[in-house]
Amino acid sequence: MVTLSRLILKGLLTVAGTMVFSLPALAAPSAPAGEFPPSLDSYQDRDMTHLWPVLVHRVQAEPFNLVATIIFLIAIVHTFLAPKLMHLSHQVQHDFEEKLKQIHGDDLKEKLPRRLRQSIPAAVLHFLGEVEAVFGLWVIPLAVLLTCFKGGPTARYYLDSTVSYTEPLFVVVIMAIAASRPIVQAAVKVLGLLAGNSPARWWFALLTVGPLLGSLITEPAAMTICAVLLGREFYRLGPSNKFMYATLGLLFVNVSVGGALTNFAAPPVLMVAGKWGWSSYYMLSNFGDRALAGIIVSNVAYFLFFRKEFTRMTVADRVLPPDESERQESVPLWITAIHFLFLGMTVYFAHEPALFIGGFLFFLAFTMTTLAYQDEINMKSPMLVGFFLAGLVVHGGLQAWWIEPVLSRLGEYPLLIGATVLTAFNDNAAITYLATLVPSFSNELKDAVVSGAICGGGLTVIANAPNPAGQSILQKYFPEGSIAPGGLFLAALGPTLVMLIFFALPR
């Protein structure tokens, strides 16, 4: 009887939850009378030759342009302050626990439950120090000010109907599937044939072969697998702080470039491939050789620079306990094959959320039926990364007013460098998308803007969609569990310059 009551209660809660979550869809706002954000053609400033008058004119035509960009810049500054906020959070928590010890003694874990040992100010600072939460957090003042400036219907329509959340949802699903035990074990076996038991060979294989896999299984999936295996085979061996950042910067740059060998796997390429008619053959023939050469040269340079560290790193040097997966039995081939089938289906339906989310639910059901060969699906990192990207696309959708005129006034080589620099401050997919709005782009300029966007994809965590996934997986190995944006930028600067040299060569 109790079981039946629980089932009925669960059913009622499910129905109620479905109704609640359906209300926003049923009451979705209709398109407001005025277009927002304004289309670039609506400014009617094509006859203006200088950049500054264009920007001033567009702010005068739509004052909220300046407000949205100021909030976006504040959010970027916040990402650079995140490590300091995290450090301050740890200090506040430590001071709070010291005060508790003066009252209750040293054995706080036995005397007080966890909720009473948590400092609320420290928890708030910890939340503010989470890089993945930054852009979502700053959506709140953006939405409030948008409502004040443009009205509630316009704000709702922009957030609900104008912004596309397909890419954040896709990254959540692909991360969860790619990090499952059968796929990780398969990747370990394949890469293990190249790497053996050598940390140096693991490092080189993961940073060479892994990013190139992104052209087949998508960059988010490649980033997830590479980050998981780098954590297991490299970061746990206790490399120096400088080497940890160098490897992270190299990973981000290589994944950004390595996924550009096909027309469907890298977000910045995906944004332009259909509109410009770029096939996978075009990407491979025009970008493939440069990408491969840049990855190999960067890896060899970093390998030689840090070669002395490899000589002291052995499996016995591990500073963290071995992963549970190292003690688990091998996954049957048929289960691994079905996992790769789900991975392939997700990639195939990458632009149809109803299909890849529905497929993900079947994937979760399959993992429950094969529980003996599965790890618990960890949704924390994928959800945080999805939240990060969702906030980024909300902010990025309001930056076209200044990015488009900047890009349209650059020649081939200035555009290559300009796109690289802009990518450090905005998602590279947004940069290439805005490039499709410029009607005067020649084939040379199209190649230049995409080359710059993928070359700069490792400079910051916001530069390329898969970067938050890599940071979320690997940040626990860094001091205080936080990655400094400045350290990442400096680590990625060298490989970025190498890539720029190769992509600037005459085609």
N, C-alpha and C positions, 0 to 999 in steps of 0.2 A: 504494500500500500504506500509506504514511504517512497519507494522507487518510482511508482506511478505518479505520485504527487510531484516529485522532483521533475519528472519528464514533462508533466503538464506545465509546471512553472517555467521550465526552460523554453517550452514552446511558446508560451505567452510572452516571455521576455524577448524571444526572437522576433515574433510578430511586431511587438511594440518597437523594438529597435529598428526593424525594417521600415515601419511607418515614420519614425522620427527622422531617419536618414534619408527618407524619400521626400520629406517636406521641402528641403531646399530645391530639389529638382522640380517638384510640382509648382513651386513658387518662384522659379528662375526668372530673373528680371528680363524684361524685353529690352530691345536695343533702345537706348536713349536717343533723343532727337538730335543732339550734337555728336559728331564723331569724336571718339577719344580712344587712344591718343590720335591727334590729327595725322592724316596721311601726309607724307612728305610733299606730295604735289600740291596740297592745299595751301602751303605757305607762299606759293607763287613767287619764288625768289631765284629762279634759274638764271635770271639776267644779272644777278649780283656776282661779281668776280672775286671779291675778297672775303675771307673766312669770317673775320670779326663782325662785319655788318650783317652777315647771314645769321650768325648766332644771336646777335642783339635783336634782329627782326623776329626771329622765331620765339625768343623769350617774350617779346612784346605781344606777339600774336597769341601765345599760350603761356602765361606766367608760371603755370604749374610745371613746365619743363625745368625751370631752374630749381624749384622746390624738390622735384623728384631726383635730380642729379645731386643736389646737396645731401639729401638723405642717403643716396647710394655711396657717395664719397665718405660719409660718416661711417657707414657700414664697413667699407673697406678699411678705414683706419681702425675700426673696432677689431677686425681680424688680426691686425698687427699687434694690438694690445692684448689679445686673448691669452698668450702665454704669461704675461705679467699678472693678469687677473687670476689665472689658475694658480700661480705661485702665491699670490696674496690670499687666495682661498685656503691653501694648505697652511699658511701661517696663522690665519684666524682660527681654523679648526684646531691646530696644535695648541694655541693659547687657551682656547675654550676647554680642551681636555686637561690641560695643566690645572686650571681652576677647579675642574671637577675632581681631580685627584686630591687637591687640598681638602675637599669636603668629604669624599667617599673613600679615599685610599687609592692604591695603585691598580687593583684588579677591577677596572671599570667594566670590562666585558662580562664579568660574572655578576656584578652588582647592579648594572643598569642596562636596560634594553637599548638596542641600537638607536631607536628614535629619540631617546633622551641624551644620547651621546653626540647627536648631530647639532652643530651650530647652524642656526637659520641664516645668519649673514654669510657664513662660509658656503652654505649650499647655494645661496643666491649668486655669490661671486663665482662659484664653480660653474653654474649654469651660464653666466655671462662670459666665462672663459672657454666654453665649448664652441669651437670654430663652426661646427655644423649647425649651431643654433643661431648664428649671428644674423644671416640675411632674413631668416624667418622672423626673428625678433624685430628687425627694423621694418618689416612689412606692417607692423601694427601702427607706428606713427605715420607711415606712408598712407595706409588706408584711412586713418582719421583725418589727415590733412586733405586727402583726395575727396573725402566726403564733404569737408568744409568748403573746398574750392569748387567742386563740380556737382555736389549733391549725391545723395545715397544711391539712387538708381544707376548713375554713371559709375560710381565706385564698385557697386555689385556687379555690373555688367562687365567691367574690365577684369575684375578678379575671377569671375565665374565663367565668362564666355569668351573674352578676348585672349587671355593667357592660356596657353596649352601646357598641360601638365603631363603629357604623354611621356616625354623623356625622363622626368623624375620617377614616374611609376615604372617605366621599363628598367631603370637602373636598380630600383628596389628588388624587382623580381629576378633580374639576371644575376645580381650579387648573391641573393639567397641560394639560387640553384648552383651557381659556379662554386660556392664555398661548401657545398655538400661533400660528405666523406667520399662517395664513389668517384666524383669528378676529381677531387684533390688527389686521391690515391692513384688514379689513372695518370694524372699529370706528373706525379712523383715518379712513377714507373718509367714513363716516356723520357722525362728529363734526366732521370737517374742513369739511363743508358749513356748519356753524354757526360754526366757529372761524376758518377761513381760516389766515393766517400770524401772527395776533396771539397772543402768550403770554397776554395778559389774557383774550381770548375763549376760548382753550383752557382756561384755568384755570376760568372760569365755566361753560363747557359741561360739563367733566368732573365738576365738583362739583355740578352741577344735574341734568343728564340722566343721567349715569353712575349715581348712586345709585338713581334711579327705575327704571333698567333691572333693578335687583336684584329687583323684584317680578315680573319675567318670567323671567329666567335664573338666579335665586337670588342671594342676597347674596354668597356666596363667589366666584361667577363675576364679578359686577359689581365687587367689590373688586379682583380680580386684574386685570381690564381697566383699571379706573381707575388703579390703582397703576402699572401698566406704562406707560400713556400719560402720567400725571403725571410720572413719572421722565423720560420722553423729551421731553416738550414744556414742562416747567416746572422740575423740580429741576435739570436739567443746565444751566440758564441762570444758576446761581449766586445764588439768592435769599439774603437774610439768614437767619441762624439762627432768628430770631424768626418770620419769614415761613414758613420750612420747617415749624416746629412748628405754627403756626396752620393751615396747609394740611392737615397730617396730622390734627390734631384735628377739623377741619371734615369731612374725608373720613370719618373713623370715625363721627362722629355722623350724618352724612347717609346713609351706607350703612345704619346701624342702623335709621334711621327710614324711609328710602326703600324698603326691602324689605317694608314692612308693608302694602302696598296690595292684596296677595293673601294667601290663606290657606296657601300652600305654600312661599314663598320665604325667609322669615325664620325662623331656628330658634326664637326665643321664641314666635312665632305658631304655628308648626307643632306645638309641644308642647301647645297648648290647643285648636286649631281643631276637631279631631275630638271631643274630650270635651265641649266647650261648644257644638258645632254652629255654628261660625262659618264662613260661606261667604266667597268672595272678594268678593261684592257687599257683605256686611256689613263687611268690612275697608275696602273702598274708600269706602263711605258714612259710616263712623264714624271712620276714621283718615286717609283719603286727603287731604281738604282741609287738615287740620291739619299733616300731614307736608309737603305741598307748600308751604304758607305758611311753615312753620318753616325749610325748606331755603332758600327764596328770601330771606327776611329775613336769615338768618345769612350767606348768601353775599354779599348786597349790603353788609351791615355790614362784613364783613372786606375786601371789595373796596374800599370807600371808605377804610377805615383804612390799607390798604397800597397805595393807588393810586399813590403816588410811586415805589414800587419798580417798578411795571409800566412806567413811562415810561423807565426806563433798561435794561430787559431786552429784548434783541433776540436773534435767532438767532446773531448774531456773538459774543454774550457767552458762548457755551457753554463750560463749564469742563471738560467731558469730551468725548472724540471722539464723532462721530455714531454712532448705532446702525448695526449691519450691515444691519438691516432697511430702512434708508433708501436703501441702495444695491442692494437686491434687486429683481428683476423682479416684476411683479404676479402674484398667484396666480390661476389660472383660476377662473371662477365655479363650475364644477362641483365643484372640490376644496373651495372655501369652503362650498358647500352641504352637502357630506358632513360637513365638520367641525361645522357647526351641527346637522346631524342627530344626530351623536354627542353633542353637547352637550345637545340636547333629550331624547335617550334616557336620558342620565345623570340629568337632572332628573326624568324620568318614573319611573325606577326607583330614586329616591333612598333608599328604605327597604328595598331588596332588594340587599344587597352582592354576592351571587352573580351577579346580573344586571348591575349597573353595573361590577363589576370585570371580568367576562367581556367586556362591551362595550368596556372600556378596552383589553383585550388586542387586540381586533380593530382598535381605533383605532390602536394602536402599529403593527400590521401594515400598516395603510393608509398611515401616515406613511412607512414604509420603502419602500413601492412608489411613493410620490410624492416621493421624497427631494429632487428638484431644486427643489421649492417648499416645503420644510420647513426649519425650524431644528431643531437637536438638542433633543429634549424634555428640559428641565431638571427633574429630579426632586428636586434637593436642597431647594429651598424648599418644595414640596408635602409632602415627607416630614417635614421639620422641623416644619411647621405641624401635620401629622397627629399627630406625636409629642407636640407641645404639647397639642393638644386631647384626646388619649387620656389623658395624665396628668391633665388638668383634670377629665375626667369621672370618673376613678377617685377623686380627692379630693372632687369635688362630690357624689358619691353618698353620702358619709358626713356631709353637713352638714344633712340634712333635720331632724335632731332640734332644732336651734335656729332655723332659718329659718322653719319652719312656724308655731311659736307666735308669732314676731315678727310675721309677716304677718297672722295671724288676729286680732290685737288692735288693728289699725289701722283708722281710718275711711277715707273715700274720698280726701281730700286728703293726710292723713298717709301713706296707703298709696302714693299716687302718688310722694311724695317718698321714702318708705322703700324702695320697690322700686328707685328710681333710685340711692340710696346703696348698697343691698345689691348691685346690679349691678356696682358698681365693684370689689367684692371676690369676685365669683363670676360665672360665665357667666350671661347673662340668660335663656338657655333653661332653666337649672336653676331660676331664680327662678320663671318662669311654670309650669314643671312642678310645682314644689312647691305653687303656688297651686291647681292642680287637685285637690290632696289635701285642701283645706279645704272641707268640705261646706256651710259657711254663707255662701259668697260670693254676693252679689247681682250683678245685671248691671252695676251701677255700679262695684262693687268689682272685678269681672273686667276691665272696661275700664281701671280705674285701675292695676291691677298690670301689665297688658300695656303700657300707656302709659309707666309708669315704667321698665319693663325696656328698652323700645326707646329711650327718651330718654337713659338712662344708658349706652347701649351703646358710647359712644366715650370714656369717661373713663379707662379703662385698657386695656391690651392683652388682658386676660383677660375683659373685660366682654362681648364679642360674638365668636362663633366666627370670623367672617372677619377680625377685626383682626390676628391673627398673620400672615395672608397678606399684608396690606398692609405690615406692619412688615418682614417678611422681604424684600419686594421693594424697599422704599424706604430701608432703614436704611443702605445703602452711601453714600447722599448726605449723611448726617449726620456731624458730627465724630467721628472714630475709628470710624466704621461702627457706631455704637450710638445708640439712642434712649432718652433719659432719661425714666423714667415720670413724674417730677414735671413735666417740660416738657410731656409729652403731656396730663397732667391739666389743667394750667392752660390749655393751648390749646383743649381741648375743653369747658372749663367754661362759656364764654360761649355757644356754640351749644346746649349742654345746657339752660341756663337759658331760652334762647329757646324751645326745644321744650317745656319744662315749662309755660311761659306759655300756649302755644297749646293744649296737650293738657289744661290745667286749665280751659279755657273751658267753660261749660255746653254740653251736647250737645243 
